Structure formats: structure tokens, C-alpha cells
Amino acid sequence: MSDSETYKRQAAERAIALVRPGMRLGLGTGSTARHFVDLVGAEVRKGLDIVGVPTSEATARQAGALGIPLSTLDETLELDLTVDGADEIDGALRLIKGGGGALLREKIVAASSRRMVVIADASKRVARLGRFPLPIEVVPFGAATTIRRVERATAALGLAGPLTLRRQGGKLFVSDGGHYILDCAFGAIADPQALAQALAFIPGIVDYGLFIGMASAAIVAGPAGVESLGALD
């Protein structure tokens, strides 16, 4: 296991201690969240009684193969805890998510949870968001005009950089919800809140990968050990 994967595993191991019997648990998506789901599966095999709500079809397949009882937000309207990864996290617990293309479902599940705890390796800690391109989920219909509106709105905030529709296997990437992902290489984002507000009013945008005020805590593992940000309890 590489150092990065070791740190991801360490963060997931700390997070599993937050899981209690009877919890309704949001299961995140991505390379770090996969470690957490594996650990939940191991605890379920030992007799842990929880129900999980996955944030993507990929996580649903992983969790199902591990024997984790699954539900949906239509069946389980409120969750006790969601544990998910992040592509970037700053000191105010603001996140960029969506590198795996699941940002919409991740945000819906997080918003349905009493607490969201982020797990990450230390490379995801940043002083200012934006080193990782911001993913924006857009409706395929009229995507070109939506991109133009994003360019104009972000230019007004002093942000510029390549805006690229994500591709996978030579084809446009399509999310679980049937949408495209627009990756926006803005660089440092001076005012994430202002950017979120600007994007929220653009027709054609389903959602965006800025998670502001959603994470209650983060567990970050790296060469110096495992540290927590915010309140874990």
C-alpha cells in the first residue's frame, strides 16, 4: 500500500470509531471513502447493526458486495452520520468535491445527515480552495450555453481558467444522474461563498462541488499522524 493509501486508511479507521449500532449512515464515494466502506463491511460481518445510504452506484455495488444493509433517502429520510472524502479541504472546513463525479448525490446525502465527517490524507489540506479544478454538474441540454454563462459569471469574480467537460474512455463522462461534469481550473478561489452564490443562479447547473457549511469535522492523516478538525462528537 502506498503512503497515500496508508494515510487514507488511517483516516477511515479513526472515522469507524464514530459509528454506533442502529445508525443510519451515509456512505461516501471515492478512493478514501472506499476504505471506510470496507471497514463498515467488516464491522457488519461482526454483527454491527446499521443501515447505509450510498452516494453513488459504485458505492452501492461495493457496499452490497460486503453485505452492508442498504436503503435510500426515499425510505430513510434522515441520516445520523455521513462519512465521505474530499478533493480539497481548507481551515474553515470548506470543501471541493466531485472528482469522482458523484457531487450531486454526495451533497444531497450530506444535507440529509445530522453530521458530515470528512476523511482525507494530508495532501487534501489547502490554505485556499482551487488548486483542484472545481467540478460543476450540468444538464446536457444546452451545455455550451451553460458553459458560456459560467465563464461570464466567474470572470466577474476575477476567476479565469480552462473550463473542460470531463471525458472518460474517449467519451463525455456522464454522472449517475445523467449529467455532464464541467471541470473548472480557476486556481485559488478568493471568495468561495461568492462563487457558490453566482453558480446557484445559472440555469443548466444542477449543482457544484463547493461544500460550504456542510462538514462538521474532518479527520486528516499524514506523515505527522492523524489529526481532527472541528467537533467529531
N, C-alpha and C positions, 0 to 999 in steps of 0.2 A: 504494500500500500504506500502510495506517495505521501510526502509530508502533508500536502494539501488535503488529501483524503483522510489522513490520520486526524488532522485538526477538525475536519467536518464531523468525523465520527465522535470525537471527544465532545464537541458541542451538542451533538444529538444525545450522547449518553447523559450529559447533565440535564437535558430537557426531559428525558424519560422519567426523571425523578418527580416531575410536576404532574404526572398522570396519576389519577386516582380511580379506584373502582367505581363504575357507574357513570363515568364521564361520557359526554357527547363531544367527540374530538375531531376537529378539522385537521385533515392530513394534507400537508403541502406538496408542492411539486418541485422537482429539480434535484441536482446532484447531492445537496446537503439533506434535503427532506427525505430522499430515498433511504439514507442511513436511519433517520428517525422512524420511518415506516417499518424498516427491517426490525428495529428494536421493539416497536409496538407489537409486531407479529410474534416475536419471541416471548413477550410477556403474555400475550393472548394464549399461546400454547401452554404456558404455565398456569393458566386459569384466570388471567385478568379479564374482568367483565367490562368492556367498553363498547361503544359503537362509533364508527368512524364515518366522516363525510369527506370524500376525496375532492381535491380541487382540479382534477384533470382525469381524462380517460386513462392516461398512463399510470397515474397513482391508483386509480380504481383497479386496474389489472394487477399491479404489484400487490396491493392490499388483499385483493381477493385470492390471489395465489398463496398468500401467507395465512389465510383463514381468518382475517380480521372481519368481524361483522360490519356490514356497511349499510348506510342509509343515505337519504338525500335531504336537501333543505326543504323540499315539499313535505317530507314525512317528519323531519326533525327541524323545527323552525329556529330553535335557539341552541347554540353550542356553548360548552363551558370553556373550551380552550382550542385555539388553532396554533399549531407549530409549523412554521414554514421558513424557507430560506430567503435570501435577498441577493441581488446583484451588487447593491451598494447600500451602506447604512452610515448616516452621519451622527454626530454627537447628540442631536435632538431626536434621535430615533425616527428620522425621516428616511424613507427607503426609495430605491429604484428596484422594481421587479418586472418580470416579463421576459427574461432571457430565454426561458423555456416555452414561451408563447402561451402561458396559462393565466395571464394577469387578470383577465375579467373574472374568471371563476375564483381565483385566489382572493380578489378583492371582495367579491360577494360573500364568500365563506368567512373571511376575516371580519367583515362588517356584521355578520350574524353571530359573532363569538363574544363572550364576555371578556376574554383576554386573547391577545395575539402575542406570541413569543417568537422572536426571530432567532434562528440558529445560523451561524456563519463561521467561516475561517477568517483569520485576521486580515487577509487581503481585501476583504469587502468593506473594511472600515475606511472612510474617507473624511477629510476635513470639509469638503464641499461636494455635493452631488454633481454628477455629469461626466465623469471620466468614462463610465459605461453608457453607451448610447441609450437614450430613453425610448422604450417601446411604446407605441400607441396602437391600439386595436381599432381598425377602421372597417366600415362596411365596404364590400367590393363595389357596389353600385356607386358610380361617380367618384371612385377613389382618386383620380387625377385632380378633380376639383377640390376634394378634401385636402390633399397634399398642398395645393396652392394656398388654401386658407390657413393651413398650419404654418407655412412659410411666412405669410404676411403677419399673422398674429405673433409669431415668435420673433420676427425681425423688429417689431415694435417694442419688444422687451430687450433688444440688444443681443438676441441669440441668433446664431447662424451656423450652418454646417450641413453636410450631406444628409438628405432625408432619403432613405432607401427602403423599398418594400422588401421584406425578408423573403429569401428563397431557400428552398431545401430540395436537394436532389435535382437541381436544374429547373424546378417549378416554383411558383409562388407558394410560400408557406400559408396554410390555412389552419386557423385555430380550431379548437374543439367546437366553438360556436359558429364556425363557418365564416370567419372574418380574416382579413389580412392583418399583418403586423408591420407597421411603419417604424423603422429604427432611425432615431434622430440623434446624430452625433453633434450635439450642441457644445460640448465641452462644459466647463464649470457653469453651473446654474446659480446665479447670484440670489434669486428670489424664487424658490420652488413653489411657494404659495401663489404668487402672481402668475406663474406659468400654469399651474393647475387650474386657476380660475379662467385664464384665457382659453385653455383647451376645452373646458367644460361647456363652452357656448358654441363650439364649432359643429355644425351639422355633419354627420358622417363619421364622427368619432364615437365609438362605443364606450371606450374607457382608455385610460392611460396609466403607465407604470409608476407614477408617483403615488406613494402611500404615505400620507401625511396625517399624523394624529391617530394612527391605527395600531401601531405596535406599542404595547405596554412595557415590554422589556426585550432585551436581546442577550444571547449567550454567544460569546465570541472566543474562539480557541486559536492559539498561535504558539510561536516559539516560547513566549513568556508564560504560557499556561492558559487557563480558561478564566475569563472574566465575564461578569454580568453588567449590563447597563439597564437602568430602570429597576422597577419593582417586579421581582419574579412571583411574589405571592399576592 
